[in-house]
Amino acid sequence: MSERTDPVAGASATERQSSSDGTLDATGTYETAEGVVLYDTERPLAWLQSDRAFEIGEMR
């Protein structure tokens, strides 16, 4: 996991490049005033934003 500042949003971002089961490969997150943004680091236009915690399975 690495942490960086997102140049567009100006927010701190965390990227997860891999996990033991491969489900979080190339997934990044950062916090904004409105909530948390989850995005695909390989396709940054693919993102979700939420102001509450929820399971990703709810979105399918």
N, C-alpha and C positions, 0 to 999 in steps of 0.2 A: 504494500500500500504506500502511495506517495501523496504528499499534500502540496498544493500549489494555489496561487491566486488566479481566479478566472479573470482575464483581461476585460471581457465584456461586462460581466455582472459586478466585478470588483469584489467578489466574495471568495472566501476560502473554499477550495475544492479538494476532495479526496478521490483518488482513482484506485480501483482495485483491478489489477491486471489478471490475476488468476486466483483460483481457489482449488481446494482438494477435489471437488466434484465438477469443476469447470462451469458452474452456473453463473458465476459473477465475473467471468472474463470480460475485460474491457468495459466495466461499468464504473461510472464516476458519480459523485454527489457533491452538492454545495448548498449552503443555506442562504436564503434571501430574506428580506423583511417579511415576505408573504408566506414563507415556508421552505421546505426542502425540495431540491430538484434532483432527480435521478436521470442520468443520461448515458447513452452509448458512446464511449470514447472514440470508437471507430467511425460512428455516424452521429456527430453532435446535434444534429437536428432531430434525432429521435430521443425525446425526453418526456418525463412525467413530473408534475409539481403537485405537492400536497401540503396542506396546513395541519394535517393530522396523521397519525400513524395508522397504517393499514397493511394488510397482506397483499402482495402483488397478485396473488391468485384471484382476489376480488375483482381485478381489472379485466380478466379474461372473459 
